[in-house]
Amino acid sequence: FTGAGLSTSAGLGDYRGKRGKWTLEAQGQNAPYTTVYEELRPTYAHEAVAKLVEMERLDYVISQNADGLHHLSGLPYSKLSDVHGSAFTEYCPKCGERYVRSTYAPEDRAEDYFAGRLPGPIPAHIKKCRGCGSNHWTGRNCDKCGGPLHDTVISFGDGLESCVLRPAFECAAKADACLSLGSTMSIGPSNQVVQIQRGPLIVCV
């Protein structure tokens, strides 16, 4: 079970650390976000987790991170649940087809349109989500059925994808131990996986 702390040495900020996004905002400071996701590379920790899976010392990885670094380290999605989505994955709500890209999938211009920082007209595919208030439509279409594609990144107010969450809980229920890395384990419902496993919980925050 991994969280934001696993990716800080890759150049991504965390949330509750000394310079974390929520820590700075609580102090009245801005937390500028300038990450270029295509330039990120897995850390030694990501590589170690992938090696442990290859050695069959770990059976499955459940990550709260949307940076795609576990998959980039070599973990197949048959051994990985990105429960909060991935910045490199989009899917078709119409037929269910999923696409893992080598480039950043979300349409980040939407936030600038919504805030008035970009002049209109707003592109037709950009629409506010009822749950989180952001946009999830990427502007691309499904190769299989032609339907509009949706990013997988989860924001507060969004529901988690059952096709990703279900195998995570199924594997956790069968686990005889859980290794938690870089997470305070405080964000649900994904944090419940550390509670339903039957063995010891090994934590490295």
C-alpha positions in Angstrom: 0.0 0.0 0.0 1.7 3.2 -1.1 1.1 6.9 -0.8 2.6 10.3 -1.8 5.7 9.9 0.3 7.0 7.2 -2.0 7.2 9.7 -4.9 8.7 12.8 -3.2 12.2 11.9 -4.2 11.0 11.7 -7.8 10.2 15.4 -7.6 6.5 15.2 -6.7 5.2 17.1 -3.6 3.3 15.3 -0.9 0.4 16.6 1.2 1.2 16.5 4.9 5.0 16.8 4.9 6.8 19.9 6.0 6.5 21.4 2.5 3.4 19.5 1.6 0.5 21.0 -0.3 -2.0 21.0 2.7 0.7 22.0 5.2 1.6 25.1 3.2 -2.1 26.0 2.5 -2.8 25.8 6.3 0.0 28.3 6.8 -1.5 30.6 4.2 1.2 29.9 1.6 0.7 29.1 -2.0 1.7 25.6 -3.2 2.7 26.1 -6.9 2.3 23.0 -9.1 4.7 22.8 -11.9 5.2 19.0 -12.4 5.9 17.7 -15.9 4.6 14.1 -15.5 6.4 12.8 -18.7 9.8 13.8 -17.1 9.2 11.8 -13.9 11.1 8.5 -13.3 10.5 5.8 -10.8 12.5 6.1 -7.5 14.6 3.4 -5.9 11.6 2.6 -3.8 9.4 2.0 -6.8 12.1 -0.2 -8.3 12.4 -2.1 -5.0 8.6 -2.7 -4.9 8.6 -3.9 -8.5 11.5 -6.3 -7.7 9.7 -7.7 -4.6 6.7 -8.4 -6.8 9.0 -10.1 -9.4 10.5 -12.2 -6.6 7.0 -13.1 -5.4 7.6 -11.6 -2.0 4.8 -9.1 -2.6 1.6 -10.3 -4.4 -0.1 -7.1 -5.2 0.4 -3.3 -5.0 -2.3 -0.8 -4.1 -1.3 2.8 -4.7 -3.0 6.1 -3.8 -0.7 7.9 -6.2 -1.8 9.1 -9.6 1.7 9.6 -11.0 1.9 6.3 -12.9 5.4 5.5 -11.5 4.6 2.0 -10.3 3.5 1.0 -13.8 6.5 2.8 -15.3 8.8 0.8 -13.0 7.6 -2.4 -14.7 4.5 -3.4 -12.6 1.8 -4.8 -14.8 -1.8 -3.7 -14.0 -2.6 -7.4 -13.2 -0.5 -6.7 -10.1 -1.4 -3.1 -9.5 -4.4 -1.0 -8.5 -4.0 2.8 -8.9 -7.0 3.4 -6.7 -6.9 7.2 -7.2 -6.3 6.8 -10.9 -3.3 7.5 -13.1 -2.3 10.6 -15.0 -1.4 8.4 -18.0 -4.7 6.4 -18.2 -8.0 7.3 -19.7 -11.0 5.2 -20.4 -14.3 5.1 -22.4 -17.4 5.2 -20.2 -19.4 3.9 -23.1 -17.7 0.6 -23.8 -15.1 0.3 -20.9 -12.0 0.3 -23.1 -8.9 1.6 -21.3 -5.9 3.3 -22.7 -2.5 3.7 -21.0 -0.6 6.6 -22.6 3.0 7.6 -22.6 1.8 11.2 -22.2 -0.2 13.1 -19.6 -3.9 12.3 -20.2 -6.0 14.9 -18.3 -7.1 18.2 -19.9 -5.5 20.7 -17.6 -6.6 23.8 -19.6 -10.1 23.3 -18.1 -9.1 24.8 -14.7 -7.8 27.9 -16.5 -11.0 28.2 -18.5 -13.1 27.8 -15.4 -11.1 30.4 -13.5 -11.2 32.9 -16.5 -7.5 32.8 -17.1 -8.1 31.6 -20.6 -10.5 33.4 -23.0 -13.5 31.6 -24.3 -15.1 29.9 -26.0 -14.5 26.9 -23.8 -14.0 23.7 -25.9 -17.1 21.6 -26.2 -15.5 18.6 -24.4 -14.7 20.5 -21.2 -17.5 20.2 -18.7 -17.5 20.6 -14.9 -17.9 17.4 -13.0 -20.9 17.4 -10.6 -18.8 15.6 -8.0 -15.5 17.5 -7.8 -16.1 20.6 -10.0 -13.2 19.8 -12.3 -13.2 18.4 -15.8 -12.5 14.8 -16.6 -13.0 14.7 -20.4 -9.8 14.5 -22.3 -10.9 15.6 -25.7 -9.9 12.3 -27.3 -12.2 9.5 -28.6 -12.3 5.8 -28.2 -10.7 3.8 -31.0 -13.2 1.0 -30.4 -16.6 2.7 -30.3 -15.9 6.4 -30.9 -17.1 7.5 -27.5 -15.5 10.4 -25.6 -12.6 9.5 -23.3 -12.5 10.3 -19.6 -9.4 10.6 -17.4 -9.0 8.3 -14.4 -7.6 10.8 -11.8 -9.7 11.0 -8.7 -10.4 14.3 -6.9 -12.3 14.9 -3.7 -16.0 14.4 -4.5 -15.4 11.7 -7.1 -16.2 8.0 -6.7 -13.5 5.4 -7.0 -13.6 3.0 -10.0 -15.0 -0.4 -8.9 -12.9 -2.2 -11.5 -9.8 -0.9 -9.8 -11.0 -0.9 -6.2 -12.5 -4.4 -6.3 -9.2 -6.4 -7.0 -7.5 -4.2 -4.4 -9.9 -5.3 -1.7 -9.9 -8.9 -2.9 -6.1 -9.1 -2.6 -6.0 -7.3 0.7 -8.6 -9.8 2.2 -6.3 -12.7 1.3 -3.0 -11.1 2.4 -1.1 -12.5 5.4 0.7 -9.1 5.9 0.6 -5.6 4.6 3.6 -3.3 3.8 2.5 0.4 3.9 5.0 2.9 2.3 4.8 6.7 2.2 1.2 7.0 3.4 -0.5 8.2 6.6 -3.3 5.8 5.7 -5.9 8.4 6.5 -7.8 8.8 3.2 -10.7 6.4 2.6 -12.0 4.2 1.3 -8.7 3.0 -0.1 -7.1 3.0 3.3 -9.4 0.2 4.4 -7.2 -2.3 2.7 -4.7 -2.0 5.6 -7.5 -2.9 8.0 -9.0 -5.9 6.3 -5.7 -7.8 5.8 -5.2 -10.6 8.3 -1.6 -10.3 9.3 0.9 -7.7 10.6 1.0 -4.2 9.3 4.5 -3.0 8.5 4.6 0.8 8.1 7.2 3.2 6.7 5.8 6.7 6.5 
